[in-house]
């Protein structure tokens, strides 16, 4: 193959990689938009029910542990900072540091879910869940806790998905598939984690600071 032909092939590959990168980024942003629409609908539903039952929602918020909610917020923010830093580290060729930072984010996700599991189990033991004997005849608080379990549960599913995606990114980095030159998978994983973080920041005042 002549030098001219070889250069054309290399140029074609570079153009294809650039197009794939842009496509991957666009696809991720479209996916994130659809997720925002999903939670946006739930936020509107919450606002409607709270307008109908302001005192009941305030009473429901009084059963939440605001300290745990704030602590979990700090946990997620730490994870977001770590995964954002991992991209910079990888771009600078510091692969081991990038892997350590991604691992840190994964651990923050696990810690978040452990706290949520403890919190949920505590509420259930105390009888604060839909159709429990403590909430009989209290439709407003029934709605509050129904939305609480649905919205925080759905968010928890997204946290688990984020952990899985970041774990995949970590494996790909270890195998040399996500590199200093090809880091779009890690970048998209970080964007997803940032979305998880932002959603929680909205959930915090709706439930934990609702009293």
Biotite code that builds the C-alpha atoms (Angstrom):
import biotite.structure as struc

atoms = struc.array([
    struc.Atom([0.000, 0.000, 0.000], chain_id="A", res_id=1, res_name="UNK", atom_name="CA", element="C"),
    struc.Atom([1.388, 3.425, -0.951], chain_id="A", res_id=2, res_name="UNK", atom_name="CA", element="C"),
    struc.Atom([2.017, 6.155, 1.586], chain_id="A", res_id=3, res_name="UNK", atom_name="CA", element="C"),
    struc.Atom([-0.850, 8.175, 0.128], chain_id="A", res_id=4, res_name="UNK", atom_name="CA", element="C"),
    struc.Atom([-3.261, 5.260, 0.442], chain_id="A", res_id=5, res_name="UNK", atom_name="CA", element="C"),
    struc.Atom([-2.098, 4.490, 3.980], chain_id="A", res_id=6, res_name="UNK", atom_name="CA", element="C"),
    struc.Atom([-2.600, 8.116, 4.982], chain_id="A", res_id=7, res_name="UNK", atom_name="CA", element="C"),
    struc.Atom([-6.098, 8.064, 3.498], chain_id="A", res_id=8, res_name="UNK", atom_name="CA", element="C"),
    struc.Atom([-6.937, 4.947, 5.502], chain_id="A", res_id=9, res_name="UNK", atom_name="CA", element="C"),
    struc.Atom([-5.659, 6.549, 8.705], chain_id="A", res_id=10, res_name="UNK", atom_name="CA", element="C"),
    struc.Atom([-7.640, 9.693, 8.000], chain_id="A", res_id=11, res_name="UNK", atom_name="CA", element="C"),
    struc.Atom([-10.753, 7.627, 7.372], chain_id="A", res_id=12, res_name="UNK", atom_name="CA", element="C"),
    struc.Atom([-10.288, 5.787, 10.671], chain_id="A", res_id=13, res_name="UNK", atom_name="CA", element="C"),
    struc.Atom([-9.774, 9.046, 12.530], chain_id="A", res_id=14, res_name="UNK", atom_name="CA", element="C"),
    struc.Atom([-12.923, 10.494, 10.981], chain_id="A", res_id=15, res_name="UNK", atom_name="CA", element="C"),
    struc.Atom([-14.876, 7.368, 11.883], chain_id="A", res_id=16, res_name="UNK", atom_name="CA", element="C"),
    struc.Atom([-13.677, 7.473, 15.499], chain_id="A", res_id=17, res_name="UNK", atom_name="CA", element="C"),
    struc.Atom([-14.641, 11.123, 15.746], chain_id="A", res_id=18, res_name="UNK", atom_name="CA", element="C"),
    struc.Atom([-18.087, 10.376, 14.348], chain_id="A", res_id=19, res_name="UNK", atom_name="CA", element="C"),
    struc.Atom([-18.540, 7.498, 16.782], chain_id="A", res_id=20, res_name="UNK", atom_name="CA", element="C"),
    struc.Atom([-17.499, 9.731, 19.654], chain_id="A", res_id=21, res_name="UNK", atom_name="CA", element="C"),
    struc.Atom([-20.014, 12.400, 18.734], chain_id="A", res_id=22, res_name="UNK", atom_name="CA", element="C"),
    struc.Atom([-22.704, 9.786, 18.232], chain_id="A", res_id=23, res_name="UNK", atom_name="CA", element="C"),
    struc.Atom([-22.018, 8.217, 21.618], chain_id="A", res_id=24, res_name="UNK", atom_name="CA", element="C"),
    struc.Atom([-22.192, 11.609, 23.305], chain_id="A", res_id=25, res_name="UNK", atom_name="CA", element="C"),
    struc.Atom([-25.415, 12.534, 21.524], chain_id="A", res_id=26, res_name="UNK", atom_name="CA", element="C"),
    struc.Atom([-26.981, 9.198, 22.414], chain_id="A", res_id=27, res_name="UNK", atom_name="CA", element="C"),
    struc.Atom([-26.089, 9.648, 26.068], chain_id="A", res_id=28, res_name="UNK", atom_name="CA", element="C"),
    struc.Atom([-27.532, 13.159, 26.208], chain_id="A", res_id=29, res_name="UNK", atom_name="CA", element="C"),
    struc.Atom([-30.763, 11.934, 24.631], chain_id="A", res_id=30, res_name="UNK", atom_name="CA", element="C"),
    struc.Atom([-30.934, 9.138, 27.183], chain_id="A", res_id=31, res_name="UNK", atom_name="CA", element="C"),
    struc.Atom([-30.316, 11.583, 30.038], chain_id="A", res_id=32, res_name="UNK", atom_name="CA", element="C"),
    struc.Atom([-33.081, 13.817, 28.683], chain_id="A", res_id=33, res_name="UNK", atom_name="CA", element="C"),
    struc.Atom([-35.525, 10.898, 28.745], chain_id="A", res_id=34, res_name="UNK", atom_name="CA", element="C"),
    struc.Atom([-34.546, 10.188, 32.358], chain_id="A", res_id=35, res_name="UNK", atom_name="CA", element="C"),
    struc.Atom([-35.146, 13.825, 33.271], chain_id="A", res_id=36, res_name="UNK", atom_name="CA", element="C"),
    struc.Atom([-38.604, 13.589, 31.698], chain_id="A", res_id=37, res_name="UNK", atom_name="CA", element="C"),
    struc.Atom([-39.357, 10.491, 33.785], chain_id="A", res_id=38, res_name="UNK", atom_name="CA", element="C"),
    struc.Atom([-38.417, 12.069, 37.090], chain_id="A", res_id=39, res_name="UNK", atom_name="CA", element="C"),
    struc.Atom([-39.867, 15.409, 36.019], chain_id="A", res_id=40, res_name="UNK", atom_name="CA", element="C"),
    struc.Atom([-43.289, 13.763, 35.762], chain_id="A", res_id=41, res_name="UNK", atom_name="CA", element="C"),
    struc.Atom([-42.890, 12.340, 39.263], chain_id="A", res_id=42, res_name="UNK", atom_name="CA", element="C"),
    struc.Atom([-41.874, 15.744, 40.603], chain_id="A", res_id=43, res_name="UNK", atom_name="CA", element="C"),
    struc.Atom([-45.014, 17.283, 39.096], chain_id="A", res_id=44, res_name="UNK", atom_name="CA", element="C"),
    struc.Atom([-47.119, 14.518, 40.656], chain_id="A", res_id=45, res_name="UNK", atom_name="CA", element="C"),
    struc.Atom([-45.513, 15.211, 44.028], chain_id="A", res_id=46, res_name="UNK", atom_name="CA", element="C"),
    struc.Atom([-46.244, 18.927, 43.717], chain_id="A", res_id=47, res_name="UNK", atom_name="CA", element="C"),
    struc.Atom([-49.896, 18.258, 42.890], chain_id="A", res_id=48, res_name="UNK", atom_name="CA", element="C"),
    struc.Atom([-50.433, 15.925, 45.850], chain_id="A", res_id=49, res_name="UNK", atom_name="CA", element="C"),
    struc.Atom([-48.550, 18.184, 48.236], chain_id="A", res_id=50, res_name="UNK", atom_name="CA", element="C"),
    struc.Atom([-50.758, 21.105, 47.207], chain_id="A", res_id=51, res_name="UNK", atom_name="CA", element="C"),
    struc.Atom([-53.800, 18.988, 48.130], chain_id="A", res_id=52, res_name="UNK", atom_name="CA", element="C"),
    struc.Atom([-52.337, 17.670, 51.419], chain_id="A", res_id=53, res_name="UNK", atom_name="CA", element="C"),
    struc.Atom([-49.786, 20.204, 52.703], chain_id="A", res_id=54, res_name="UNK", atom_name="CA", element="C"),
    struc.Atom([-50.141, 19.303, 56.394], chain_id="A", res_id=55, res_name="UNK", atom_name="CA", element="C"),
    struc.Atom([-50.029, 15.570, 55.775], chain_id="A", res_id=56, res_name="UNK", atom_name="CA", element="C"),
    struc.Atom([-46.895, 15.886, 53.651], chain_id="A", res_id=57, res_name="UNK", atom_name="CA", element="C"),
    struc.Atom([-45.314, 18.018, 56.342], chain_id="A", res_id=58, res_name="UNK", atom_name="CA", element="C"),
    struc.Atom([-46.177, 15.353, 58.907], chain_id="A", res_id=59, res_name="UNK", atom_name="CA", element="C"),
    struc.Atom([-44.727, 12.660, 56.664], chain_id="A", res_id=60, res_name="UNK", atom_name="CA", element="C"),
    struc.Atom([-41.506, 14.634, 56.296], chain_id="A", res_id=61, res_name="UNK", atom_name="CA", element="C"),
    struc.Atom([-41.281, 14.759, 60.076], chain_id="A", res_id=62, res_name="UNK", atom_name="CA", element="C"),
    struc.Atom([-40.625, 11.002, 60.081], chain_id="A", res_id=63, res_name="UNK", atom_name="CA", element="C"),
    struc.Atom([-37.599, 11.339, 57.796], chain_id="A", res_id=64, res_name="UNK", atom_name="CA", element="C"),
    struc.Atom([-34.045, 11.496, 59.145], chain_id="A", res_id=65, res_name="UNK", atom_name="CA", element="C"),
    struc.Atom([-32.680, 14.678, 57.567], chain_id="A", res_id=66, res_name="UNK", atom_name="CA", element="C"),
    struc.Atom([-29.166, 13.865, 58.808], chain_id="A", res_id=67, res_name="UNK", atom_name="CA", element="C"),
    struc.Atom([-29.121, 10.626, 56.830], chain_id="A", res_id=68, res_name="UNK", atom_name="CA", element="C"),
    struc.Atom([-30.444, 12.425, 53.768], chain_id="A", res_id=69, res_name="UNK", atom_name="CA", element="C"),
    struc.Atom([-27.734, 15.080, 53.948], chain_id="A", res_id=70, res_name="UNK", atom_name="CA", element="C"),
    struc.Atom([-25.066, 12.446, 54.631], chain_id="A", res_id=71, res_name="UNK", atom_name="CA", element="C"),
    struc.Atom([-26.107, 10.504, 51.536], chain_id="A", res_id=72, res_name="UNK", atom_name="CA", element="C"),
    struc.Atom([-26.004, 13.726, 49.531], chain_id="A", res_id=73, res_name="UNK", atom_name="CA", element="C"),
    struc.Atom([-22.383, 14.267, 50.573], chain_id="A", res_id=74, res_name="UNK", atom_name="CA", element="C"),
    struc.Atom([-21.628, 10.649, 49.677], chain_id="A", res_id=75, res_name="UNK", atom_name="CA", element="C"),
    struc.Atom([-22.977, 11.101, 46.146], chain_id="A", res_id=76, res_name="UNK", atom_name="CA", element="C"),
    struc.Atom([-21.221, 14.445, 45.702], chain_id="A", res_id=77, res_name="UNK", atom_name="CA", element="C"),
    struc.Atom([-17.949, 12.799, 46.684], chain_id="A", res_id=78, res_name="UNK", atom_name="CA", element="C"),
    struc.Atom([-18.568, 10.127, 44.062], chain_id="A", res_id=79, res_name="UNK", atom_name="CA", element="C"),
    struc.Atom([-19.313, 12.732, 41.394], chain_id="A", res_id=80, res_name="UNK", atom_name="CA", element="C"),
    struc.Atom([-16.106, 14.612, 42.197], chain_id="A", res_id=81, res_name="UNK", atom_name="CA", element="C"),
    struc.Atom([-14.087, 11.389, 42.058], chain_id="A", res_id=82, res_name="UNK", atom_name="CA", element="C"),
    struc.Atom([-15.465, 10.217, 38.700], chain_id="A", res_id=83, res_name="UNK", atom_name="CA", element="C"),
    struc.Atom([-15.034, 13.677, 37.170], chain_id="A", res_id=84, res_name="UNK", atom_name="CA", element="C"),
    struc.Atom([-11.432, 13.691, 38.381], chain_id="A", res_id=85, res_name="UNK", atom_name="CA", element="C"),
    struc.Atom([-10.891, 10.226, 36.919], chain_id="A", res_id=86, res_name="UNK", atom_name="CA", element="C"),
    struc.Atom([-11.517, 11.561, 33.404], chain_id="A", res_id=87, res_name="UNK", atom_name="CA", element="C"),
    struc.Atom([-8.872, 14.246, 33.863], chain_id="A", res_id=88, res_name="UNK", atom_name="CA", element="C"),
    struc.Atom([-6.448, 11.688, 35.280], chain_id="A", res_id=89, res_name="UNK", atom_name="CA", element="C"),
    struc.Atom([-7.018, 9.317, 32.354], chain_id="A", res_id=90, res_name="UNK", atom_name="CA", element="C"),
    struc.Atom([-6.562, 12.107, 29.815], chain_id="A", res_id=91, res_name="UNK", atom_name="CA", element="C"),
    struc.Atom([-3.192, 12.846, 31.420], chain_id="A", res_id=92, res_name="UNK", atom_name="CA", element="C"),
    struc.Atom([-2.156, 9.220, 31.138], chain_id="A", res_id=93, res_name="UNK", atom_name="CA", element="C"),
    struc.Atom([-2.497, 8.400, 34.838], chain_id="A", res_id=94, res_name="UNK", atom_name="CA", element="C"),
    struc.Atom([-4.497, 5.217, 34.373], chain_id="A", res_id=95, res_name="UNK", atom_name="CA", element="C"),
    struc.Atom([-3.997, 3.753, 37.864], chain_id="A", res_id=96, res_name="UNK", atom_name="CA", element="C"),
    struc.Atom([-5.121, 6.980, 39.494], chain_id="A", res_id=97, res_name="UNK", atom_name="CA", element="C"),
    struc.Atom([-8.150, 7.096, 37.194], chain_id="A", res_id=98, res_name="UNK", atom_name="CA", element="C"),
    struc.Atom([-9.034, 3.517, 38.112], chain_id="A", res_id=99, res_name="UNK", atom_name="CA", element="C"),
    struc.Atom([-8.703, 4.317, 41.809], chain_id="A", res_id=100, res_name="UNK", atom_name="CA", element="C"),
    struc.Atom([-11.017, 7.292, 41.453], chain_id="A", res_id=101, res_name="UNK", atom_name="CA", element="C"),
    struc.Atom([-13.619, 5.242, 39.594], chain_id="A", res_id=102, res_name="UNK", atom_name="CA", element="C"),
    struc.Atom([-13.346, 2.617, 42.321], chain_id="A", res_id=103, res_name="UNK", atom_name="CA", element="C"),
    struc.Atom([-13.959, 5.347, 44.893], chain_id="A", res_id=104, res_name="UNK", atom_name="CA", element="C"),
    struc.Atom([-17.152, 6.370, 43.098], chain_id="A", res_id=105, res_name="UNK", atom_name="CA", element="C"),
    struc.Atom([-18.326, 2.768, 43.041], chain_id="A", res_id=106, res_name="UNK", atom_name="CA", element="C"),
    struc.Atom([-17.745, 2.529, 46.802], chain_id="A", res_id=107, res_name="UNK", atom_name="CA", element="C"),
    struc.Atom([-19.743, 5.728, 47.397], chain_id="A", res_id=108, res_name="UNK", atom_name="CA", element="C"),
    struc.Atom([-22.610, 4.187, 45.444], chain_id="A", res_id=109, res_name="UNK", atom_name="CA", element="C"),
    struc.Atom([-22.476, 1.043, 47.577], chain_id="A", res_id=110, res_name="UNK", atom_name="CA", element="C"),
    struc.Atom([-22.365, 3.156, 50.748], chain_id="A", res_id=111, res_name="UNK", atom_name="CA", element="C"),
    struc.Atom([-25.391, 5.133, 49.538], chain_id="A", res_id=112, res_name="UNK", atom_name="CA", element="C"),
    struc.Atom([-27.409, 1.958, 48.982], chain_id="A", res_id=113, res_name="UNK", atom_name="CA", element="C"),
    struc.Atom([-26.436, 0.565, 52.387], chain_id="A", res_id=114, res_name="UNK", atom_name="CA", element="C"),
    struc.Atom([-27.675, 3.735, 54.083], chain_id="A", res_id=115, res_name="UNK", atom_name="CA", element="C"),
    struc.Atom([-30.912, 3.604, 52.077], chain_id="A", res_id=116, res_name="UNK", atom_name="CA", element="C"),
    struc.Atom([-31.448, -0.058, 52.988], chain_id="A", res_id=117, res_name="UNK", atom_name="CA", element="C"),
    struc.Atom([-30.998, 0.741, 56.689], chain_id="A", res_id=118, res_name="UNK", atom_name="CA", element="C"),
    struc.Atom([-33.325, 3.723, 56.371], chain_id="A", res_id=119, res_name="UNK", atom_name="CA", element="C"),
    struc.Atom([-36.031, 1.805, 54.501], chain_id="A", res_id=120, res_name="UNK", atom_name="CA", element="C"),
    struc.Atom([-35.909, -1.114, 56.923], chain_id="A", res_id=121, res_name="UNK", atom_name="CA", element="C"),
    struc.Atom([-36.225, 1.330, 59.833], chain_id="A", res_id=122, res_name="UNK", atom_name="CA", element="C"),
    struc.Atom([-39.323, 2.960, 58.339], chain_id="A", res_id=123, res_name="UNK", atom_name="CA", element="C"),
    struc.Atom([-40.900, -0.421, 57.656], chain_id="A", res_id=124, res_name="UNK", atom_name="CA", element="C"),
    struc.Atom([-40.215, -1.651, 61.204], chain_id="A", res_id=125, res_name="UNK", atom_name="CA", element="C"),
    struc.Atom([-41.782, 1.525, 62.582], chain_id="A", res_id=126, res_name="UNK", atom_name="CA", element="C"),
    struc.Atom([-44.850, 1.001, 60.389], chain_id="A", res_id=127, res_name="UNK", atom_name="CA", element="C"),
    struc.Atom([-44.384, 3.944, 58.047], chain_id="A", res_id=128, res_name="UNK", atom_name="CA", element="C"),
    struc.Atom([-45.285, 2.450, 54.694], chain_id="A", res_id=129, res_name="UNK", atom_name="CA", element="C"),
    struc.Atom([-48.419, 2.539, 52.498], chain_id="A", res_id=130, res_name="UNK", atom_name="CA", element="C"),
    struc.Atom([-51.451, 0.729, 53.972], chain_id="A", res_id=131, res_name="UNK", atom_name="CA", element="C"),
    struc.Atom([-49.788, 0.212, 57.352], chain_id="A", res_id=132, res_name="UNK", atom_name="CA", element="C"),
    struc.Atom([-51.895, 0.385, 60.508], chain_id="A", res_id=133, res_name="UNK", atom_name="CA", element="C"),
    struc.Atom([-50.202, 3.661, 61.517], chain_id="A", res_id=134, res_name="UNK", atom_name="CA", element="C"),
    struc.Atom([-51.343, 5.357, 58.338], chain_id="A", res_id=135, res_name="UNK", atom_name="CA", element="C"),
    struc.Atom([-54.908, 4.071, 58.219], chain_id="A", res_id=136, res_name="UNK", atom_name="CA", element="C"),
    struc.Atom([-57.293, 7.002, 57.734], chain_id="A", res_id=137, res_name="UNK", atom_name="CA", element="C"),
    struc.Atom([-54.443, 9.324, 56.703], chain_id="A", res_id=138, res_name="UNK", atom_name="CA", element="C"),
    struc.Atom([-54.676, 9.535, 52.899], chain_id="A", res_id=139, res_name="UNK", atom_name="CA", element="C"),
    struc.Atom([-52.215, 12.420, 52.695], chain_id="A", res_id=140, res_name="UNK", atom_name="CA", element="C"),
    struc.Atom([-49.481, 10.554, 54.549], chain_id="A", res_id=141, res_name="UNK", atom_name="CA", element="C"),
    struc.Atom([-50.291, 7.433, 52.535], chain_id="A", res_id=142, res_name="UNK", atom_name="CA", element="C"),
    struc.Atom([-49.576, 9.429, 49.393], chain_id="A", res_id=143, res_name="UNK", atom_name="CA", element="C"),
    struc.Atom([-46.398, 10.884, 50.892], chain_id="A", res_id=144, res_name="UNK", atom_name="CA", element="C"),
    struc.Atom([-44.925, 7.500, 51.723], chain_id="A", res_id=145, res_name="UNK", atom_name="CA", element="C"),
    struc.Atom([-46.112, 5.976, 48.445], chain_id="A", res_id=146, res_name="UNK", atom_name="CA", element="C"),
    struc.Atom([-44.233, 8.659, 46.537], chain_id="A", res_id=147, res_name="UNK", atom_name="CA", element="C"),
    struc.Atom([-41.276, 8.332, 48.901], chain_id="A", res_id=148, res_name="UNK", atom_name="CA", element="C"),
    struc.Atom([-40.835, 4.624, 48.240], chain_id="A", res_id=149, res_name="UNK", atom_name="CA", element="C"),
    struc.Atom([-41.493, 4.902, 44.509], chain_id="A", res_id=150, res_name="UNK", atom_name="CA", element="C"),
    struc.Atom([-39.211, 7.872, 43.860], chain_id="A", res_id=151, res_name="UNK", atom_name="CA", element="C"),
    struc.Atom([-36.346, 6.924, 46.156], chain_id="A", res_id=152, res_name="UNK", atom_name="CA", element="C"),
    struc.Atom([-36.691, 3.309, 45.028], chain_id="A", res_id=153, res_name="UNK", atom_name="CA", element="C"),
    struc.Atom([-36.475, 4.311, 41.370], chain_id="A", res_id=154, res_name="UNK", atom_name="CA", element="C"),
    struc.Atom([-33.500, 6.487, 42.202], chain_id="A", res_id=155, res_name="UNK", atom_name="CA", element="C"),
    struc.Atom([-31.911, 3.513, 43.965], chain_id="A", res_id=156, res_name="UNK", atom_name="CA", element="C"),
    struc.Atom([-32.312, 1.446, 40.806], chain_id="A", res_id=157, res_name="UNK", atom_name="CA", element="C"),
    struc.Atom([-30.444, 4.176, 38.938], chain_id="A", res_id=158, res_name="UNK", atom_name="CA", element="C"),
    struc.Atom([-27.676, 4.137, 41.547], chain_id="A", res_id=159, res_name="UNK", atom_name="CA", element="C"),
    struc.Atom([-27.298, 0.374, 41.082], chain_id="A", res_id=160, res_name="UNK", atom_name="CA", element="C"),
    struc.Atom([-27.228, 0.858, 37.307], chain_id="A", res_id=161, res_name="UNK", atom_name="CA", element="C"),
    struc.Atom([-24.576, 3.543, 37.746], chain_id="A", res_id=162, res_name="UNK", atom_name="CA", element="C"),
    struc.Atom([-22.472, 1.185, 39.859], chain_id="A", res_id=163, res_name="UNK", atom_name="CA", element="C"),
    struc.Atom([-22.757, -1.461, 37.132], chain_id="A", res_id=164, res_name="UNK", atom_name="CA", element="C"),
    struc.Atom([-21.750, 0.967, 34.365], chain_id="A", res_id=165, res_name="UNK", atom_name="CA", element="C"),
    struc.Atom([-18.801, 2.298, 36.365], chain_id="A", res_id=166, res_name="UNK", atom_name="CA", element="C"),
    struc.Atom([-17.698, -1.258, 37.124], chain_id="A", res_id=167, res_name="UNK", atom_name="CA", element="C"),
    struc.Atom([-17.771, -1.985, 33.394], chain_id="A", res_id=168, res_name="UNK", atom_name="CA", element="C"),
    struc.Atom([-15.686, 1.150, 32.794], chain_id="A", res_id=169, res_name="UNK", atom_name="CA", element="C"),
    struc.Atom([-13.196, -0.008, 35.417], chain_id="A", res_id=170, res_name="UNK", atom_name="CA", element="C"),
    struc.Atom([-12.867, -3.410, 33.748], chain_id="A", res_id=171, res_name="UNK", atom_name="CA", element="C"),
    struc.Atom([-12.438, -1.814, 30.325], chain_id="A", res_id=172, res_name="UNK", atom_name="CA", element="C"),
    struc.Atom([-9.736, 0.473, 31.698], chain_id="A", res_id=173, res_name="UNK", atom_name="CA", element="C"),
    struc.Atom([-7.923, -2.510, 33.186], chain_id="A", res_id=174, res_name="UNK", atom_name="CA", element="C"),
    struc.Atom([-8.071, -4.280, 29.806], chain_id="A", res_id=175, res_name="UNK", atom_name="CA", element="C"),
    struc.Atom([-6.861, -1.240, 27.916], chain_id="A", res_id=176, res_name="UNK", atom_name="CA", element="C"),
    struc.Atom([-10.147, -0.676, 26.105], chain_id="A", res_id=177, res_name="UNK", atom_name="CA", element="C"),
    struc.Atom([-10.803, 2.691, 27.752], chain_id="A", res_id=178, res_name="UNK", atom_name="CA", element="C"),
    struc.Atom([-7.628, 4.695, 27.349], chain_id="A", res_id=179, res_name="UNK", atom_name="CA", element="C"),
    struc.Atom([-6.158, 8.177, 27.258], chain_id="A", res_id=180, res_name="UNK", atom_name="CA", element="C"),
    struc.Atom([-7.281, 8.514, 23.629], chain_id="A", res_id=181, res_name="UNK", atom_name="CA", element="C"),
    struc.Atom([-10.557, 6.594, 23.842], chain_id="A", res_id=182, res_name="UNK", atom_name="CA", element="C"),
    struc.Atom([-12.379, 7.618, 27.021], chain_id="A", res_id=183, res_name="UNK", atom_name="CA", element="C"),
    struc.Atom([-15.922, 8.284, 25.800], chain_id="A", res_id=184, res_name="UNK", atom_name="CA", element="C"),
    struc.Atom([-17.313, 5.284, 27.727], chain_id="A", res_id=185, res_name="UNK", atom_name="CA", element="C"),
    struc.Atom([-15.933, 6.645, 30.991], chain_id="A", res_id=186, res_name="UNK", atom_name="CA", element="C"),
    struc.Atom([-17.151, 10.134, 30.128], chain_id="A", res_id=187, res_name="UNK", atom_name="CA", element="C"),
    struc.Atom([-20.675, 8.875, 29.479], chain_id="A", res_id=188, res_name="UNK", atom_name="CA", element="C"),
    struc.Atom([-20.597, 6.815, 32.680], chain_id="A", res_id=189, res_name="UNK", atom_name="CA", element="C"),
    struc.Atom([-19.635, 9.975, 34.571], chain_id="A", res_id=190, res_name="UNK", atom_name="CA", element="C"),
    struc.Atom([-22.496, 11.908, 32.977], chain_id="A", res_id=191, res_name="UNK", atom_name="CA", element="C"),
    struc.Atom([-24.926, 9.217, 34.093], chain_id="A", res_id=192, res_name="UNK", atom_name="CA", element="C"),
    struc.Atom([-23.568, 9.381, 37.636], chain_id="A", res_id=193, res_name="UNK", atom_name="CA", element="C"),
    struc.Atom([-23.918, 13.149, 37.679], chain_id="A", res_id=194, res_name="UNK", atom_name="CA", element="C"),
    struc.Atom([-27.589, 12.714, 36.710], chain_id="A", res_id=195, res_name="UNK", atom_name="CA", element="C"),
    struc.Atom([-28.085, 10.314, 39.616], chain_id="A", res_id=196, res_name="UNK", atom_name="CA", element="C"),
    struc.Atom([-26.516, 12.905, 41.884], chain_id="A", res_id=197, res_name="UNK", atom_name="CA", element="C"),
    struc.Atom([-28.667, 15.772, 40.590], chain_id="A", res_id=198, res_name="UNK", atom_name="CA", element="C"),
    struc.Atom([-31.888, 13.779, 40.974], chain_id="A", res_id=199, res_name="UNK", atom_name="CA", element="C"),
    struc.Atom([-31.041, 13.052, 44.596], chain_id="A", res_id=200, res_name="UNK", atom_name="CA", element="C"),
    struc.Atom([-30.396, 16.744, 45.248], chain_id="A", res_id=201, res_name="UNK", atom_name="CA", element="C"),
    struc.Atom([-34.003, 17.359, 44.166], chain_id="A", res_id=202, res_name="UNK", atom_name="CA", element="C"),
    struc.Atom([-35.334, 14.455, 46.235], chain_id="A", res_id=203, res_name="UNK", atom_name="CA", element="C"),
    struc.Atom([-33.617, 15.651, 49.402], chain_id="A", res_id=204, res_name="UNK", atom_name="CA", element="C"),
    struc.Atom([-35.795, 18.739, 50.043], chain_id="A", res_id=205, res_name="UNK", atom_name="CA", element="C"),
    struc.Atom([-38.981, 17.052, 48.798], chain_id="A", res_id=206, res_name="UNK", atom_name="CA", element="C"),
    struc.Atom([-38.860, 14.312, 51.414], chain_id="A", res_id=207, res_name="UNK", atom_name="CA", element="C"),
    struc.Atom([-36.201, 14.944, 54.045], chain_id="A", res_id=208, res_name="UNK", atom_name="CA", element="C"),
    struc.Atom([-36.795, 18.659, 54.441], chain_id="A", res_id=209, res_name="UNK", atom_name="CA", element="C"),
    struc.Atom([-40.565, 18.530, 53.901], chain_id="A", res_id=210, res_name="UNK", atom_name="CA", element="C"),
    struc.Atom([-41.539, 18.961, 57.545], chain_id="A", res_id=211, res_name="UNK", atom_name="CA", element="C"),
])
